[in-house]
Every structure is written in C-alpha cells, then in structure tokens.
Amino acid sequence: QGLLLSWLAVYLIHVRHLQFVWIAAISGLSVLLTCLVQILLSLLADRWFRHTGKLRVYVYMLCVVLVMTAIVNYSAVLVGPLAFSLLLLCMQPNGSAFPLAGTLIANITPPERRGTVQGASIAIATIGGIMGPSLTGPLLQGAGQNLAQGFQTIYLISTVLLISIALAAFLFIWPDKGLPITEDRTL
C-alpha cells in the first residue's frame, strides 16, 4: 500500500506520461474501488465462514488477496495499454488483508493478548509501508533513465514478498486447531 501511495504519481507522470488532472481522478477512483473490493471480499469471506464454520476460510481469503494483489500490481506495470494498466491499479484487493487479518487475530488470540497481537501486526504492516517506499528511491535511481524497468523490478520484488507471505500464512496459520487458548502466556 505504501509503495502504491508514495510512488504511483511518479510512475504515472514519468513512465505513463499522464497529466496531473488525470492522476487526481485516478487516485480517487483507485481508493473508491479498493474500498468496494475490500467490502466485497470481506463479505465473501464471512459468507464462506457461515457456510463451513471453519476459521481457516479467512486464511484462504487472506492468501487469495495477497496473491491477487501481487498479480495485479506486477501486471499493471507490465501491460502496454494505459487504460488496462490503470484498471489494474484501480482494482487492487490489498485493503482486504486488514479486516481478514483482524478477524483471524480476534478469533485465535486469547482476549488478554488481542491488543498486543493486533498492535504488533499493525506495526509490522506499517514497517512494510515505510520500507517499501524508502527502498524504491534507490532502486529507481539505479535504473537510470529506464524508469519503466525500475518500476518493473520494484513490483517484481513486491510480488515475490506478497506471494511469500501468502505461502507462509497458508502453511502456518491453522486457526481451527486448539481453540480457544485461555492459559496465561507471556510474550
């Protein structure tokens, strides 16, 4: 998210050669569509949970959201037609990861630890939102005059990280095992 918010205007101006007025419209549309996708995917996850009764569906949805975000982001900087690239940038499901992760935390963490776990997960997400944009500058600088290639490299790195996180979540988050945990554990 931080990468998109911090560097999208640079990409659209210097690589796609858009005017500022179009960037303002695209930014607003992107936020609105991301909110809509976030609500729809969260509703779908809840419906799937009601059908199965398994918290694991939230892990599946979280993994789908992360992989879809990776594919959409990387595809947006690879495709030639500007309209298709903009459509991909506007249809990102990345915001859906927050309510899905929050739902998992609320259901698998003992009540006396939920604040700590929620705070730690938001801190980790915030660090990613700082690191991504901070590392983008030097990577783009290293690309020299070929900013398009620089953005492709940056989004490829982002894609690999998102898919790795999705794989780790799929392999290691099993919320239906051992619920609930009520014994006192210190962090």
N, C-alpha and C positions, 0 to 999 in steps of 0.2 A: 504494500500500500504506500509506504513512504517513497519507494522508488518511483512509483507512478505519479504521486502528487508532486514530488520535487523536480522530476526531470521530464515530465510529459510535455510541458511547454517548450523546452529546449528541443526535444525530438520533433515536435510538430512544426516549429519555426525553421530549424536549421536542416532537418532531413526531409520533411514533407512540404516545406515552404508555404505554410499557411499564414494567413494574416491574423493579427491579434483578435479581431472581432469574431472570427470563426473559432478560435481557441476558447474564448469565453463561452460561446454557445456549446461547444463540445464538452467543456469541463462540467457545466451544469447538467447537460444531458447524461454524461457519464455517471455523475453522482446519483441522479434520479433513477437511472436504470439499475445501478448497483444496489440501491435501496430496494427496488422492486424485486430483483433477483434474490436478495437476502431474505426478504419476507417469504417469497415463494418456496425457496429451498428449505427454510425453517419449517414452514407449514408441511411440506412434503415429508420431512424427517419426522415430525410429530405424528403425521398420519401413518407412516410406516411403523413407528413405535406402537401406536394404538393397535395396529393390525397384528404385530408379532409379540409385543410385550417384552422385547429384548432391547436393552440399552445399547447393545452392540450396533444397532442400526445408526446411531449417532456417529459412531466411529466410521462406519462405511460412508455416511454422507460427508463427514469431515474429509475423508480421503478423496472422495469424488470431487469435492470443492477445491481441494489443494491441487489435484491433478488437472482439473478443468482450468483453473487459474493459470497454471504453468503453461498449458497448451495454448490458451487464448492469448496470454501475454507474448509468448515467443512467436506465435503465428502473426500477431499484429505487426511485428517489426520485420517479418519475412515477406509478407504478401506485397505484391506490386500495386494493385489498385488502391488508391487513397480511401475511397468510400468503404471498402471491405476492411481495411486496417482500422479506420475509425469505428466501424461497427463492432469489431472485436474488442477494441479498447473500451467501448461503452458497455459491453455485455459481460464484464468480469464478475465472477461469483465470489471473489475473495472476501468480501464483507461477511459472508455467511459463516466463515470459520469462527468468528467470535461468539455468536449465540450457540453454535453447536458445541464448541469447547466449553462454554459456560454451563450448558446443560449437563455435559459429562462431569464437569467438576462438582456441580451441585448434587449429582446423584451418586458419585463414587467416593467423595471425600467426607469424612466424619464432620458433623456440624461444627465442632470446636476447631476444625482446621480449614474450613472453607475460605475464610478471609485470607489466610496466609497463602493457600494454594492459588486462589484467584489473583491475589496481588502478584505472586511470583510469575504466573502465566502472562499477565498483562505486562509485567516488567520485561519478560523475555520477548514478547511481541514488540514492545517499544524499542528495545535494543536493536531488533531487526530493522525497525523503521528508521533508526538513526544510522546504523551501519551501512545499509544498502545505498542510500543517497550519498553518504560520505565516501564510500569506495567507488561510486560511479564517476565522480570527477576525475580522479587519477586514471581510471580505465579509459574514459573518453579522451583525456589528454594524450594518453599513449596511442590512441587510434589515429592521431594526427588529423589530416584533412578528411579522412574517411569516417565521418561520424556515424553513418548508417551501419558500417561494420562494427564500430564501437558499441552501438546500442544492441546489435545482434548478439555480441559477446556478453554484454551485461545481462540481457534477458535469458541467454542460454544458461549462465551461472544461476540466475534466479530460478529458472525451470528445474535445474538439477537439484537445487536446495529444496524447492517445494515438493518435488517428487520423492526426495529422500525423507522429508518429514512425514509425508503421507505413508510411505512404506514403514517407517518406524512406528507410526500410530497404528497402522494395520496389524503389525506384528506384536506390539507390546501393550496395547490398551484393550483389556478384556474386562469391561465394567460389570458383567453379569456374574463373574466369579467372586465368591467370598463376600457378598454384600449382606448386610452393612458391616462396616468396621466401626466398632464402638469402643474398643480399648484405647487407653491413653498412649499416644506415641509422640515423642518429641522430635522436632525437625533438626 
